[in-house]
């Protein structure tokens, strides 16, 4: 039976679309999480939605499980093959179909890399605001499947806020959704928002209409040093109220993170001379370069005068801003100095984040006094990242560290996943965030759209 489905796929789609394991070569087939993943029974690389629909009809008929794969930059094992599954890669569906400057939209295929979308928007004198460290590898389909967030959620929202229409193929092979350009569409259930964030368990997203924004004409960036967490939240409050153009990024870093990355990555330079308990990378975008820069500098001066900010460095060039962002983007260099770290992506009410961070730090150090604990994140949306490394322990303590962090998450009624999804990594902790009734409702939706359970089995639940 298993050989029959591969044969049927080959007959329907051809060897150019269906690749067998012995032909994979060095192709990556697992995500960045480091979690276990098996080699798929075959790799299907369709060129269009019709071929995706054909593949899904055949797989559904044979009850063949399918895992959809994008750029494989996920961190929770959501795109990994667990058993005798097929992999469905959308890497060939990587075209920008249309840019409509009047509507402010871009229609793209799901395999299009995020960076390609960003650059195409800029070429059209528009702006696609979603931004992630994996921008060069991650794809729009993966961004949609995980409802990606990133650095500028505070101003523009999550991935679901950047999308007007979605086309997807269900497990049955039926095509649903529409590539419309309407902001307002209240015609029944919103299948778009049901599919976004579903981690490939409800359908295969094939195309989307993305919402573009006016291109910023001015970017002002500052590195701020602060004396306390209350000063951090006060700065956020003042920036949102006092900067006419608003805040486009508000990245907070605890001293433990800042000290660790500067100590281990010599290419980074300290923006301020002294050491402080907290640091914020503050960014605001606007339309008038002269007036925006002046207003931003005046605002920063008021914050220093009020002693909300203890010290600050203002970016006077793009290279200065990039140097600030290099400190915040240092997690990409973790393999150089903490290759066996445990990483967490959690979210809370902004008012609770300071207490959460302190409680996590205390509990971790009670168990492992020598632990390296680094905390940082997108405070404007309540999302923090906690990274823990116990020297000499390798990955043997990851399960115990998980329990510490997720126990605190449950105590503060937070979310065990702010950006990356549940995948396999966080399945055991889903109940910390969602009620039994929530999970039952999600299972009911899954059963209705995928009654044979072939789409990304073993993920989320």
Secondary structure as UniProt FT lines:
FT   HELIX           2..13
FT   TURN            15..17
FT   STRAND          18..20
FT   HELIX           21..23
FT   TURN            25..26
FT   TURN            32..33
FT   STRAND          42..44
FT   HELIX           49..61
FT   TURN            62..63
FT   STRAND          66..69
FT   TURN            78..79
FT   STRAND          86..89
FT   TURN            91..92
FT   STRAND          96..100
FT   TURN            101..104
FT   STRAND          105..109
FT   TURN            110..111
FT   HELIX           114..123
FT   TURN            124..125
FT   STRAND          126..127
FT   TURN            133..137
FT   HELIX           140..145
FT   TURN            146..147
FT   TURN            151..152
FT   HELIX           153..156
FT   HELIX           159..162
FT   STRAND          163..169
FT   TURN            171..172
FT   STRAND          175..178
FT   HELIX           191..195
FT   TURN            196..197
FT   TURN            199..200
FT   STRAND          204..211
FT   STRAND          213..214
FT   STRAND          218..226
FT   HELIX           229..242
FT   TURN            244..245
FT   STRAND          249..254
FT   HELIX           255..264
FT   TURN            266..267
FT   STRAND          278..286
FT   HELIX           289..305
FT   TURN            306..307
FT   STRAND          311..314
FT   HELIX           318..328
FT   HELIX           329..336
FT   TURN            339..340
FT   STRAND          342..347
FT   HELIX           350..352
FT   HELIX           353..367
FT   TURN            369..370
FT   STRAND          372..378
FT   HELIX           379..381
FT   STRAND          383..389
FT   TURN            391..392
FT   TURN            394..397
FT   HELIX           398..411
FT   TURN            412..413
FT   TURN            423..426
FT   HELIX           427..432
FT   HELIX           436..449
FT   TURN            451..452
FT   TURN            457..458
//
